[in-house]
Amino acid sequence: MRHSLRAAALLLIGSSLSPAARLSQPAQQAFETYITTFEAHRARQHASPGRSATPVPAPSAVQIEPVNGGSWEVTGGLVHHWRATAFVPNASASELLALLRDSDHLARYYAPRVVASRALTGEGGRAAVAMRFKEQRVITVVLDAEFEAESGLTGGGRGYSISRSTHIWQVDQPGTAEERRREEGADDGFLWHLNSYWGFEQKGEGLLMECEAVSLTRDIPAGLSWLIAPIVESLPRASLEFTMTATRNALAASALTKHDEEAHR
């Protein structure tokens, strides 16, 4: 009952959220500045042969940790940075790369959060990808997004994949004749930017995967924290944990199928 009342309240006052959630230039600039600094740091780490090795978690575990505190305020918004790590026995770098590049079938691995996806341009190492997300918290939020992605194998059983959002639209009344996208940056502000950074490498008889997600959302308006905070504060971590868990499960299922096929030869 409490969730129903909250959802009803949010629907009633939803039109008042958009002006307060408009993406501002300072928030945009803060996100871009952070991304520039983070990507430069990440490039230096991966270029250094002496960089510290990521500990290998148990096969059944997905480790989630905040980076720089997980979430912090900027003028007009919140930046979120989380890291997830997992290990999949009997999986390979080439198999994960193929999964991440399967742009037309991502819902196969990431439903129900990913509703649909398709490649817009390119193939292989560089591509533009369109995706529809559905997030269910106090209310259901549907987002259309487009990403520029690059990926590849770098030798030594290592690989990477980077996707950077280029457009994110909040969708009203999805799946109906009245479906429409709101103007970018003039919506409820649940997700304005999302960049994902995958690194993976062979470790013994399996694959160590790491993914960092950096996103920009609205801030928490005074008086509406009970409605907005459960979505804005939990969504970045929960989405990354779901993504890593689904990826691990997909690779584990593929490894089991491969093992069974080899056993019956």
C-alpha positions as CSV (number, residue, x, y, z in Angstrom):
1,M,0.0,0.0,0.0
2,R,2.8,2.4,0.9
3,H,4.5,1.9,-2.5
4,S,1.2,2.4,-4.3
5,L,0.6,5.7,-2.5
6,R,4.1,6.8,-3.3
7,A,3.7,5.9,-7.0
8,A,0.4,7.7,-7.1
9,A,1.9,10.8,-5.5
10,L,4.8,10.8,-7.9
11,L,2.4,10.6,-10.9
12,L,0.4,13.5,-9.5
13,I,3.3,15.8,-9.0
14,G,5.4,14.4,-11.9
15,S,4.9,17.5,-14.1
16,S,6.5,19.6,-11.4
17,L,9.7,17.5,-11.4
18,S,10.9,18.3,-14.9
19,P,11.8,22.0,-14.5
20,A,13.8,21.2,-11.3
21,A,15.6,18.4,-13.1
22,R,16.8,20.2,-16.2
23,L,20.3,19.4,-17.1
24,S,22.5,22.4,-16.5
25,Q,25.7,23.4,-18.2
26,P,27.7,23.2,-14.9
27,A,26.5,19.6,-14.3
28,Q,27.4,18.7,-17.9
29,Q,30.8,20.3,-17.5
30,A,31.4,18.6,-14.2
31,F,30.7,15.2,-15.7
32,E,32.9,15.8,-18.8
33,T,35.8,17.0,-16.6
34,Y,35.5,14.0,-14.4
35,I,35.4,11.6,-17.4
36,T,38.5,13.3,-18.9
37,T,40.4,12.9,-15.7
38,F,39.2,9.3,-15.1
39,E,39.9,8.1,-18.7
40,A,43.5,9.6,-18.6
41,H,44.1,7.8,-15.3
42,R,42.7,4.6,-16.6
43,A,44.8,4.8,-19.7
44,R,48.0,5.2,-17.6
45,Q,47.0,2.3,-15.4
46,H,46.5,0.0,-18.3
47,A,49.7,1.1,-20.1
48,S,51.8,0.3,-17.0
49,P,53.1,-3.3,-16.9
50,G,53.6,-2.9,-13.2
51,R,50.0,-2.0,-12.3
52,S,48.5,-3.8,-9.4
53,A,46.6,-7.0,-10.2
54,T,42.9,-7.1,-9.5
55,P,42.2,-9.8,-6.8
56,V,40.2,-12.7,-8.3
57,P,36.8,-13.1,-6.5
58,A,35.1,-16.4,-5.9
59,P,33.3,-17.8,-9.0
60,S,29.9,-17.3,-7.3
61,A,30.6,-13.7,-6.2
62,V,30.1,-10.4,-7.9
63,Q,32.0,-7.7,-6.0
64,I,30.7,-4.2,-6.0
65,E,32.5,-1.2,-4.7
66,P,32.2,2.6,-4.8
67,V,34.8,4.7,-6.5
68,N,35.5,8.1,-4.9
69,G,32.6,7.4,-2.5
70,G,30.2,6.2,-5.1
71,S,28.1,9.3,-5.5
72,W,28.8,13.0,-5.0
73,E,27.1,16.3,-5.7
74,V,28.1,18.7,-8.5
75,T,26.2,21.9,-9.3
76,G,22.8,20.8,-10.6
77,G,23.4,17.0,-10.4
78,L,25.0,13.9,-9.0
79,V,28.0,12.0,-10.4
80,H,28.1,8.3,-9.7
81,H,31.1,5.9,-10.1
82,W,30.9,2.2,-9.2
83,R,33.2,-0.7,-10.0
84,A,32.1,-4.4,-10.3
85,T,34.4,-7.5,-10.5
86,A,33.6,-11.1,-11.2
87,F,35.4,-14.3,-12.2
88,V,33.9,-16.9,-14.6
89,P,35.6,-20.4,-14.8
90,N,36.2,-21.8,-18.2
91,A,35.3,-18.5,-20.0
92,S,37.5,-16.7,-22.5
93,A,38.2,-13.1,-23.5
94,S,36.9,-13.8,-27.0
95,E,33.6,-15.1,-25.7
96,L,33.0,-12.0,-23.6
97,L,34.0,-9.7,-26.4
98,A,31.5,-11.5,-28.7
99,L,28.7,-11.1,-26.1
100,L,29.4,-7.3,-25.6
101,R,29.5,-6.8,-29.4
102,D,26.2,-8.7,-29.9
103,S,24.4,-5.3,-30.3
104,D,21.2,-6.7,-31.8
105,H,20.5,-9.2,-29.1
106,L,21.5,-7.6,-25.8
107,A,18.1,-8.2,-24.3
108,R,18.9,-12.0,-24.6
109,Y,21.5,-11.5,-21.8
110,Y,20.2,-8.4,-20.0
111,A,16.4,-8.7,-19.8
112,P,14.3,-7.3,-18.2
113,R,16.5,-4.2,-17.8
114,V,17.3,-4.1,-21.5
115,V,14.1,-4.3,-23.5
116,A,15.6,-4.0,-27.0
117,S,18.8,-3.1,-28.7
118,R,20.2,-2.7,-32.2
119,A,23.3,-1.6,-34.0
120,L,23.0,1.8,-35.7
121,T,26.3,2.0,-37.5
122,G,29.6,0.1,-37.6
123,E,30.6,-3.3,-36.6
124,G,33.4,-5.0,-34.8
125,G,35.7,-2.6,-33.0
126,R,33.6,0.5,-33.3
127,A,29.8,0.8,-33.4
128,A,26.9,3.0,-32.5
129,V,24.2,1.2,-30.5
130,A,20.6,2.0,-29.6
131,M,19.1,0.5,-26.5
132,R,15.8,0.7,-24.5
133,F,16.1,0.3,-20.8
134,K,13.4,-0.3,-18.2
135,E,14.1,0.4,-14.5
136,Q,11.5,-0.4,-11.8
137,R,11.8,1.3,-8.5
138,V,9.0,3.5,-6.9
139,I,7.8,3.9,-10.5
140,T,8.8,2.3,-13.8
141,V,11.2,4.5,-15.8
142,V,11.8,3.7,-19.5
143,L,14.8,5.3,-21.3
144,D,16.0,5.2,-24.9
145,A,19.7,5.6,-25.2
146,E,22.4,5.7,-27.9
147,F,26.0,4.8,-27.3
148,E,29.3,5.0,-29.1
149,A,31.2,1.8,-28.4
150,E,34.7,0.6,-29.0
151,S,36.1,-2.8,-28.1
152,G,38.9,-5.3,-28.8
153,L,41.5,-7.8,-27.7
154,T,44.9,-6.5,-26.7
155,G,46.9,-9.7,-26.5
156,G,47.9,-11.8,-23.6
157,G,44.3,-13.0,-23.1
158,R,43.2,-9.4,-22.4
159,G,40.4,-7.3,-23.8
160,Y,38.3,-4.2,-23.3
161,S,35.1,-2.5,-24.2
162,I,34.1,1.1,-23.7
163,S,30.7,2.6,-24.3
164,R,29.8,6.3,-23.9
165,S,26.3,7.6,-24.1
166,T,25.6,10.2,-26.8
167,H,21.8,10.5,-26.2
168,I,19.4,9.5,-23.4
169,W,15.7,10.2,-23.6
170,Q,13.1,9.5,-21.0
171,V,10.1,7.8,-22.6
172,D,6.5,8.6,-21.6
173,Q,3.7,6.0,-22.1
174,P,6.0,3.4,-23.7
175,G,4.4,0.8,-25.9
176,T,1.3,2.8,-26.5
177,A,0.0,5.0,-29.4
178,E,0.8,8.0,-27.2
179,E,4.5,7.0,-26.6
180,R,6.8,10.0,-26.8
181,R,10.4,10.9,-25.9
182,R,10.9,13.9,-23.6
183,E,13.4,16.5,-24.6
184,E,16.9,15.5,-23.6
185,G,17.9,16.9,-20.3
186,A,14.4,18.2,-19.5
187,D,12.9,15.1,-17.8
188,D,12.9,13.6,-14.4
189,G,16.7,13.4,-14.4
190,F,17.0,9.7,-13.5
191,L,19.9,9.2,-16.0
192,W,21.5,11.9,-18.2
193,H,24.8,10.2,-19.0
194,L,26.2,6.7,-18.7
195,N,29.7,5.5,-19.6
196,S,30.8,1.9,-19.1
197,Y,34.4,0.7,-19.0
198,W,35.1,-3.1,-19.3
199,G,38.5,-4.7,-18.8
200,F,39.0,-8.5,-18.8
201,E,41.8,-11.0,-18.9
202,Q,42.4,-14.7,-18.7
203,K,43.3,-15.9,-15.2
204,G,44.2,-19.6,-15.0
205,E,41.2,-21.6,-16.2
206,G,38.8,-18.7,-16.4
207,L,38.1,-15.0,-17.1
208,L,38.5,-12.1,-14.7
209,M,36.0,-9.3,-15.6
210,E,35.9,-5.7,-14.3
211,C,33.4,-3.0,-15.3
212,E,33.3,0.6,-14.1
213,A,30.2,2.7,-14.6
214,V,30.2,6.5,-14.4
215,S,26.8,8.2,-14.7
216,L,25.2,11.6,-14.2
217,T,21.7,12.1,-12.7
218,R,19.7,14.8,-11.2
219,D,20.3,16.0,-7.6
220,I,17.9,15.3,-4.8
221,P,15.4,18.2,-4.5
222,A,14.4,19.4,-1.0
223,G,11.0,18.0,0.0
224,L,11.0,15.2,-2.6
225,S,13.9,13.0,-1.3
226,W,11.5,10.3,-0.2
227,L,10.4,9.9,-3.8
228,I,13.5,10.7,-5.8
229,A,16.3,9.4,-3.6
230,P,15.3,5.7,-3.7
231,I,15.7,5.8,-7.5
232,V,18.6,8.1,-8.0
233,E,20.8,6.8,-5.2
234,S,20.2,3.1,-5.7
235,L,20.0,2.9,-9.5
236,P,23.7,3.2,-10.5
237,R,24.9,0.5,-8.1
238,A,22.0,-1.8,-8.7
239,S,22.2,-1.5,-12.5
240,L,25.9,-2.3,-12.5
241,E,25.5,-5.3,-10.2
242,F,22.7,-6.6,-12.4
243,T,24.8,-6.1,-15.5
244,M,27.8,-7.9,-14.1
245,T,25.7,-10.7,-12.7
246,A,23.9,-11.2,-16.0
247,T,27.2,-11.2,-17.9
248,R,28.7,-13.8,-15.5
249,N,25.6,-16.0,-15.8
250,A,25.6,-15.8,-19.6
251,L,29.2,-16.8,-19.9
252,A,28.8,-19.5,-17.3
253,A,25.9,-21.0,-19.2
254,S,27.9,-20.9,-22.4
255,A,30.9,-22.6,-20.7
256,L,28.6,-25.3,-19.3
257,T,27.1,-25.9,-22.8
258,K,30.5,-26.1,-24.3
259,H,31.6,-28.6,-21.6
260,D,28.6,-30.8,-22.2
261,E,29.1,-30.8,-26.0
262,E,32.8,-31.8,-25.6
263,A,31.8,-34.6,-23.1
264,H,29.4,-36.1,-25.7
265,R,31.8,-36.2,-28.5
